[in-house]
Amino acid sequence: MAPTSAPRGPEPYVFDAIGTRWQIDTDREVPTALRQAIAARIDQFDRDYSRFREDSLVTRLARSAGAYRVPADAQPLIEVYERLYRVTSGAVTPFVGDALVSLGYDAQYSLVPTAAEPAPSTVLRLADVVDDTSAVRAGSVVHTTRPVTVDVGAAGKGYLVDLVVALLDDAGFDSFTVDASGDLFRRGAPIRVALEHPYDPSKAVGVVELGDAALCASATNRRAWGNGLHHVIDGRTGLPTPQVAATWALAADARTADGVATALFFTDPSALREEFGADGVRIFSSGRLERTPTFQGEIFV
């Protein structure tokens, strides 16, 4: 998914962070101080939420039980996950980390499942957390009675885009695009964005006009490492979902668009529109397409 048109400006600010390529297009040069602030904010987010670094809060939670202070910026992310969990009947939850690890998507990127499929005991459902009080949040502190593997991949990157957008807004930029490899936010005059075909990246399944909003995409052919093995996990089963191939979501902010793009693998677009005010499109593995009636874009298939 990439912009097909954008206003001319200085050279894009391109960098790698949290395992993906970022590009920020602006109408004027991004000063060094702001670049440093963006890098520091992303690093702080990574230190808090990454499953792939030894010094993160998430890694400490996965190692041992205890009392852990949640990050100061956690509340918006917690709130969107609570809504996603409710509207998907438990399919979208941050407690899919153990399932991902058992399937091979671990901190070492071994990509080798430890079993043919995760045993029920390796699937930490949110219901389990509520029922056995293995993880309870009291204000800014989470108390755990056993190791808990958290993965915020459903909405976390979108939230990080929002944090970068806030830095650009605070610095007085009023025309820019933040593209975090599938999570996109546009401030200012609309740009045309192509929706990449899930089975042929040289083709598009549609085009949308994006302005002062976020567009996020997800597909099971991304972060896939074996027959039927990919990163979109159903929290009710601990297994990758097989029915939907790709999704796109439009919302006012990127954390919502990112979360809805994940929820579209499990839930009807109209239900998500009612809950979040976000529009969505999903393509099933069979080729069938569903969209919200108010989705502002042209679909070719």
RODO-2510 file (C-alpha; in nm, 4 decimals, decimal comma):
residues 301
     n   res          X          Y          Z
     1     m     0,0000     0,0000     0,0000
     2     a     0,1602     0,3258    -0,1093
     3     p     0,0599     0,6766    -0,2115
     4     t     0,0129     0,7102    -0,5870
     5     s     0,0252     1,0901    -0,5694
     6     a     0,1593     1,3410    -0,3207
     7     p     0,2531     1,7086    -0,3157
     8     r     0,6145     1,7816    -0,4079
     9     g     0,8478     1,8752    -0,1250
    10     p     1,1931     1,7997     0,0140
    11     e     1,3425     1,4535     0,0020
    12     p     1,1441     1,2101     0,2180
    13     y     1,2721     1,1316     0,5657
    14     v     1,3303     0,7540     0,5430
    15     f     1,4504     0,5277     0,8229
    16     d     1,4116     0,1776     0,9678
    17     a     1,2512     0,1238     1,3086
    18     i     1,0648    -0,1532     1,4958
    19     g     1,1554    -0,3955     1,2181
    20     t     1,0004    -0,1997     0,9316
    21     r     1,0693     0,0846     0,6880
    22     w     0,9270     0,4300     0,7649
    23     q     0,8879     0,7250     0,5297
    24     i     0,7782     1,0759     0,6264
    25     d     0,6940     1,3158     0,3438
    26     t     0,6596     1,6827     0,4349
    27     d     0,6235     2,0195     0,2622
    28     r     0,9426     2,1420     0,4278
    29     e     1,2581     1,9870     0,5654
    30     v     1,2278     1,7945     0,8924
    31     p     1,4863     1,9590     1,1212
    32     t     1,7510     1,7543     1,2988
    33     a     1,6028     1,8178     1,6431
    34     l     1,2647     1,6836     1,5332
    35     r     1,4250     1,3796     1,3721
    36     q     1,6010     1,3103     1,7002
    37     a     1,2752     1,3508     1,8919
    38     i     1,0986     1,1077     1,6559
    39     a     1,3803     0,8530     1,6928
    40     a     1,3743     0,8856     2,0724
    41     r     0,9950     0,8456     2,0873
    42     i     1,0041     0,5349     1,8711
    43     d     1,2864     0,3872     2,0805
    44     q     1,0897     0,4469     2,4002
    45     f     0,7857     0,2762     2,2503
    46     d     1,0044    -0,0168     2,1437
    47     r     1,1572    -0,0447     2,4937
    48     d     0,8077    -0,0661     2,6375
    49     y     0,6195    -0,2891     2,3947
    50     s     0,8632    -0,4998     2,1893
    51     r     0,8686    -0,8790     2,2227
    52     f     1,2017    -0,8800     2,0399
    53     r     1,4379    -0,6951     2,2729
    54     e     1,5758    -0,8102     2,6061
    55     d     1,5220    -0,4816     2,7920
    56     s     1,1537    -0,4244     2,7156
    57     l     0,8647    -0,4243     2,9620
    58     v     0,6902    -0,6900     2,7530
    59     t     0,9946    -0,9190     2,7812
    60     r     1,0041    -0,8728     3,1590
    61     l     0,6339    -0,9621     3,1783
    62     a     0,7045    -1,2802     2,9809
    63     r     0,9879    -1,3830     3,2119
    64     s     0,8341    -1,3710     3,5559
    65     a     0,5361    -1,2730     3,7659
    66     g     0,5443    -0,9478     3,9569
    67     a     0,4273    -0,5894     3,9739
    68     y     0,4996    -0,3783     3,6652
    69     r     0,4254    -0,0119     3,6019
    70     v     0,2498     0,0361     3,2678
    71     p     0,3906     0,2982     3,0287
    72     a     0,2573     0,6506     3,0686
    73     d     0,1152     0,6375     2,7149
    74     a    -0,0610     0,3026     2,7587
    75     q    -0,4182     0,4152     2,8212
    76     p    -0,5223     0,4921     2,4583
    77     l    -0,3794     0,1562     2,3494
    78     i    -0,5528    -0,0285     2,6340
    79     e    -0,8835     0,1367     2,5478
    80     v    -0,8726     0,0416     2,1808
    81     y    -0,7865    -0,3190     2,2729
    82     e    -1,0786    -0,3374     2,5150
    83     r    -1,3148    -0,2283     2,2385
    84     l    -1,1561    -0,4621     1,9834
    85     y    -1,1858    -0,7562     2,2245
    86     r    -1,5523    -0,6837     2,2853
    87     v    -1,6591    -0,6319     1,9228
    88     t    -1,4688    -0,9421     1,7997
    89     s    -1,5935    -1,1643     2,0846
    90     g    -1,2375    -1,2228     2,2028
    91     a    -1,0652    -1,2800     1,8692
    92     v    -0,8504    -0,9656     1,8949
    93     t    -0,6534    -0,9513     2,2192
    94     p    -0,2986    -0,8571     2,3193
    95     f    -0,2645    -1,1932     2,4935
    96     v    -0,1704    -1,3926     2,1811
    97     g     0,2026    -1,3793     2,2454
    98     d     0,2323    -1,7371     2,3720
    99     a     0,0507    -1,8639     2,0633
   100     l     0,2850    -1,6702     1,8336
   101     v     0,5895    -1,8037     2,0175
   102     s     0,4644    -2,1622     1,9968
   103     l     0,4108    -2,1162     1,6219
   104     g     0,7698    -1,9984     1,5723
   105     y     0,7243    -1,6210     1,5646
   106     d     0,9435    -1,5779     1,8703
   107     a     1,2069    -1,3276     1,9798
   108     q     1,4745    -1,5199     1,7866
   109     y     1,2615    -1,5373     1,4686
   110     s     1,3139    -1,9140     1,4669
   111     l     0,9984    -1,9591     1,2521
   112     v     0,9875    -2,3199     1,3688
   113     p     0,6697    -2,4281     1,5511
   114     t     0,7251    -2,6092     1,8794
   115     a     0,4216    -2,8294     1,8095
   116     a     0,1864    -2,9107     1,5250
   117     e    -0,0505    -2,6593     1,6810
   118     p    -0,0496    -2,4766     2,0128
   119     a    -0,1808    -2,6747     2,3057
   120     p    -0,4740    -2,5096     2,4848
   121     s    -0,2472    -2,4236     2,7769
   122     t    -0,0277    -2,2080     2,5520
   123     v    -0,3164    -1,9849     2,4473
   124     l    -0,3592    -1,7044     2,7006
   125     r    -0,7064    -1,5685     2,6414
   126     l    -0,8268    -1,2465     2,7974
   127     a    -1,1024    -1,4505     2,9638
   128     d    -0,8344    -1,6573     3,1367
   129     v    -0,6752    -1,3406     3,2712
   130     v    -1,0063    -1,2203     3,4101
   131     d    -1,1042    -1,5575     3,5547
   132     d    -0,7820    -1,6581     3,7269
   133     t    -0,6508    -1,3062     3,8020
   134     s    -0,3119    -1,3886     3,6484
   135     a    -0,2880    -1,0264     3,5324
   136     v    -0,4735    -0,7451     3,7050
   137     r    -0,4243    -0,3733     3,6414
   138     a    -0,4623    -0,1395     3,9369
   139     g    -0,4173     0,2118     3,8110
   140     s    -0,0736     0,2389     3,6555
   141     v     0,0515    -0,0986     3,7865
   142     v    -0,0100    -0,4480     3,6488
   143     h     0,0166    -0,7346     3,8969
   144     t     0,0817    -1,0788     3,7461
   145     t     0,0832    -1,4192     3,9113
   146     r     0,2494    -1,5957     3,6160
   147     p     0,4530    -1,4983     3,3104
   148     v     0,2353    -1,3249     3,0504
   149     t     0,3410    -1,2831     2,6870
   150     v     0,1847    -0,9719     2,5370
   151     d     0,1830    -0,8816     2,1672
   152     v     0,0441    -0,5438     2,0606
   153     g     0,0799    -0,6094     1,6882
   154     a    -0,2920    -0,5625     1,6220
   155     a    -0,2916    -0,1895     1,7016
   156     g     0,0506    -0,0977     1,8383
   157     k     0,2211     0,0177     1,5174
   158     g    -0,0772     0,2337     1,4355
   159     y    -0,0571     0,3914     1,7802
   160     l     0,3121     0,4610     1,7253
   161     v     0,2197     0,6357     1,3992
   162     d    -0,0201     0,8523     1,6024
   163     l     0,2618     0,9442     1,8410
   164     v     0,4854     1,0472     1,5504
   165     v     0,1966     1,2451     1,3984
   166     a     0,1593     1,4304     1,7298
   167     l     0,5267     1,5329     1,7195
   168     l     0,4864     1,6673     1,3660
   169     d     0,1677     1,8518     1,4637
   170     d     0,3390     2,0049     1,7668
   171     a     0,6290     2,1183     1,5468
   172     g     0,3882     2,3140     1,3266
   173     f     0,3761     2,0856     1,0217
   174     d     0,0366     2,1043     0,8524
   175     s     0,1050     1,8963     0,5394
   176     f     0,2711     1,5569     0,5739
   177     t     0,2367     1,1827     0,5279
   178     v     0,3647     0,9211     0,7729
   179     d     0,3992     0,5775     0,6138
   180     a     0,4997     0,2896     0,8414
   181     s     0,4862     0,0074     0,5860
   182     g     0,1128    -0,0419     0,5711
   183     d     0,0064     0,2021     0,8422
   184     l    -0,0453     0,5413     0,6799
   185     f    -0,1539     0,8818     0,8094
   186     r    -0,2062     1,1873     0,5914
   187     r    -0,2335     1,5421     0,7243
   188     g    -0,3488     1,8097     0,4803
   189     a    -0,4706     1,7968     0,1212
   190     p    -0,5838     1,4457     0,0157
   191     i    -0,3538     1,2094    -0,1698
   192     r    -0,4428     0,9015    -0,3738
   193     v    -0,3374     0,5712    -0,2184
   194     a    -0,3402     0,2358    -0,3972
   195     l    -0,4618    -0,0764    -0,2152
   196     e    -0,2114    -0,3510    -0,2886
   197     h    -0,3436    -0,6823    -0,4199
   198     p    -0,2676    -0,9493    -0,1554
   199     y    -0,1513    -1,2048    -0,4124
   200     d     0,0217    -0,9722    -0,6621
   201     p     0,2005    -0,6617    -0,5229
   202     s     0,2332    -0,5202    -0,8753
   203     k    -0,1454    -0,4777    -0,8884
   204     a    -0,4001    -0,2763    -0,6906
   205     v    -0,7484    -0,3793    -0,5850
   206     g    -0,8579    -0,0194    -0,5436
   207     v    -0,7669     0,3434    -0,4745
   208     v    -0,8709     0,5785    -0,1943
   209     e    -0,8394     0,9525    -0,1372
   210     l    -0,6730     1,0057     0,2010
   211     g    -0,6663     1,3375     0,3860
   212     d    -0,6522     1,4163     0,7597
   213     a    -0,7092     1,0490     0,8327
   214     a    -0,5377     0,7123     0,8627
   215     l    -0,5432     0,4113     0,6319
   216     c    -0,4064     0,0817     0,7614
   217     a    -0,3777    -0,2548     0,5908
   218     s    -0,3086    -0,6109     0,6943
   219     a    -0,2587    -0,9291     0,4954
   220     t    -0,1832    -1,2898     0,5763
   221     n     0,0920    -1,3036     0,3126
   222     r     0,2929    -1,0572     0,5216
   223     r     0,4850    -1,2015     0,8156
   224     a     0,4065    -1,5528     0,6952
   225     w     0,6570    -1,8334     0,7391
   226     g     0,4958    -2,1649     0,6517
   227     n     0,1871    -2,3392     0,5241
   228     g    -0,0965    -2,1545     0,6928
   229     l     0,1368    -1,9872     0,9444
   230     h     0,1133    -1,6100     0,9741
   231     h     0,0839    -1,3326     1,2315
   232     v    -0,2963    -1,2843     1,2403
   233     i    -0,3949    -1,4990     1,5384
   234     d    -0,7468    -1,5711     1,6592
   235     g    -0,7294    -1,5152     2,0345
   236     r    -1,0068    -1,7709     2,0907
   237     t    -0,8079    -2,0573     1,9369
   238     g    -0,4443    -1,9463     1,9322
   239     l    -0,4272    -2,0328     1,5617
   240     p    -0,3807    -1,8224     1,2460
   241     t    -0,7090    -1,7312     1,0822
   242     p    -0,7586    -1,8886     0,7361
   243     q    -1,0676    -1,7189     0,5923
   244     v    -0,9590    -1,3605     0,5092
   245     a    -0,6586    -1,2729     0,2928
   246     a    -0,6323    -0,8949     0,3292
   247     t    -0,8006    -0,5971     0,4953
   248     w    -0,7962    -0,2159     0,4817
   249     a    -0,9433     0,0291     0,7316
   250     l    -0,9980     0,4061     0,7257
   251     a    -1,0296     0,5975     1,0535
   252     a    -0,9545     0,9333     1,2117
   253     d    -0,6418     0,7992     1,3837
   254     a    -0,3973     0,5221     1,3030
   255     r    -0,4405     0,3121     1,6174
   256     t    -0,8101     0,2739     1,5375
   257     a    -0,7451     0,2028     1,1699
   258     d    -0,4747    -0,0500     1,2587
   259     g    -0,6941    -0,2264     1,5124
   260     v    -0,9955    -0,2332     1,2814
   261     a    -0,7787    -0,3719     0,9983
   262     t    -0,6988    -0,6639     1,2309
   263     a    -1,0565    -0,6996     1,3528
   264     l    -1,1797    -0,7258     0,9922
   265     f    -1,0264    -1,0737     0,9800
   266     f    -1,2911    -1,1829     1,2315
   267     t    -1,5823    -0,9398     1,2271
   268     d    -1,8262    -0,7959     0,9769
   269     p    -1,7215    -0,4509     0,8479
   270     s    -2,0598    -0,3001     0,9374
   271     a    -2,0232    -0,4014     1,3032
   272     l    -1,6838    -0,2334     1,3159
   273     r    -1,8261     0,0754     1,1498
   274     e    -2,0919     0,0923     1,4213
   275     e    -1,8374     0,0512     1,7034
   276     f    -1,5509     0,2677     1,5777
   277     g    -1,6938     0,4884     1,3025
   278     a    -1,4285     0,3363     1,0755
   279     d    -1,4750     0,2127     0,7214
   280     g    -1,3262    -0,1123     0,5994
   281     v    -1,2745    -0,3545     0,3136
   282     r    -1,1798    -0,7206     0,3370
   283     i    -1,0996    -0,9809     0,0749
   284     f    -1,1579    -1,3452     0,1606
   285     s    -0,9214    -1,6208     0,0506
   286     s    -1,1948    -1,7254    -0,1937
   287     g    -1,1803    -1,3836    -0,3625
   288     r    -1,5116    -1,2601    -0,2176
   289     l    -1,5049    -0,8953    -0,1082
   290     e    -1,6945    -0,7135     0,1676
   291     r    -1,6917    -0,3421     0,2470
   292     t    -1,8783    -0,0849     0,4499
   293     p    -2,1304     0,1029     0,2312
   294     t    -1,9679     0,4342     0,3251
   295     f    -1,6129     0,3331     0,2298
   296     q    -1,4722     0,6288     0,0359
   297     g    -1,2715     0,4714    -0,2429
   298     e    -1,2811     0,2921    -0,5730
   299     i    -1,2598    -0,0879    -0,5635
   300     f    -1,1586    -0,2691    -0,8829
   301     v    -1,2473    -0,6274    -0,7899
***
